Amino acid sequence: MDSILVTGNGPLNGQIPIAGAKNACLTLMPATLLSEEPLTLTNAPRLSDIKTMTALLQSLGAEVSSLQDGQVLAMSSHDLTSHTADYEIVRKMRASNLVLGPLLARFGEAIVSLPGGCAIGARPMDLHVEGLEALGAEIELEDGYLHARAPGGLKGAVHEMRFASVGATENIVMAATLAKGTTVLKNAAREPEIVDLVECLRKMGAQISGEGTSTIEIQGVDRLHGATHQVVTDRIELGTYMLAPAICGGEVELLGGRMSLVDSFAEKLEAAGVSVSETSKGLKVARKNGRVRSVDVVTEPFPGFPTDLQAQMMALMCTAEGTSVLEERIFENRFMHAPELVRMGANIEVHGGTATVTGVEQLKGAPVMATDLRASVSLILAGLAAEGETTVSRVYHLDRGYEHVVRKLEGVGAKIERIKGQ
Ligand code: EPZ
């Protein structure tokens, strides 16, 4: 297994290009199942999760061609050979469950393995099931697989979700595009990735309104046609690299960044003493003089503070002046980066869903282990600011969500290299 070696090297300066959003691409790709005509995605990120979704769609009989070094995905699901998402694929990536709604809507049948738990939590699918049953689906759990059927097709309905789940919103919206009649989805998730999905579905002929608000209305249509869609900028990669100059000092411009993607996050950075400003090419981030100040964080569904930036923010708070309380309200076990940061000299106390971080003057490099995708990059951020060398092991987690990390950070002056595993 490869590892990443980081050596603290002072302030960072320059530009970092931000890629297309992993979590938008992972819901846009299954949308190809809704139409027999081709769907082409541009600005796709080059990530292992995208390769996993490609393999899943191909296992169903869809054609997926990765062009222009992976930045273009040309897909077609004219003839499928299977409606089953196999456990071997789903267990590696929960987002595989996003084929459930599209398969059900177009073919009246879907057999999707339950993902099983992952490092950050149990990750159930009850909200997906409730929403699709509201549209008339019959769903049974057998041998760890959801067997979903809609023999007479799906019917529009008014449905309020108990929690604004991102994935459940995506599955229900995609299914509703081909249901008979009108669907009103209440307490829908508002993430930019959902707005991006709806914009793509609309290009395919779907009739949808309200995306980005808590109530999304879908008028079912008989069929959807092909389209070409550019994947929205990745707000989590954007936020992650905004933290690089914040934790090291210096000034970095994030190309393709937009304030509207990271409003609440940028507000927190400003409160901590980091300046964030829009430029003609993206966002410019610079730490004002001296150490950043501690701020408190509560993770919430969009537009609140993103749970996917909690681990990275904790790394910054480890070097801040004062004490910061971070409350993780979305997942039940998302502080596994804390003990690794403590190995680097951080002062963190975790009690249940709350981590209290008392900032220290200087972190010290140490060998640490990545436990999940976002934890892996928070350790790299800490290593950038630490004195001495930090080796982050198990970087396969990193490859799921961050393309060319070494190249992007080297480009702004970081001392970082990837060490090939035995
Ligand atoms: C999406 O996961 C993202 N993944 C996650 O990003 C992100 O952390 C999460 O949304 C929250 O923003 C993709 O988009 C591929 P949820 P998702 O359904 O859809 C519970 C990353 O690092 N829940 O909004 O799975 C669930 O257990 C990943 O890129 C139910 O209880 O998130 C969790 O506690 C990690 N029942 C909470 O809701 C359900 O049926 C949020 O889950 C569904 C979810």
Residues whose N, C-alpha, C, O or C-beta is under 5 A from the ligand:
A	BS01	EPZ	N23 L26 A95 R123 P124 M125 D126 L127 H128 A164 S165 V166 G167 A168 T307 D308 I330 F331 L373
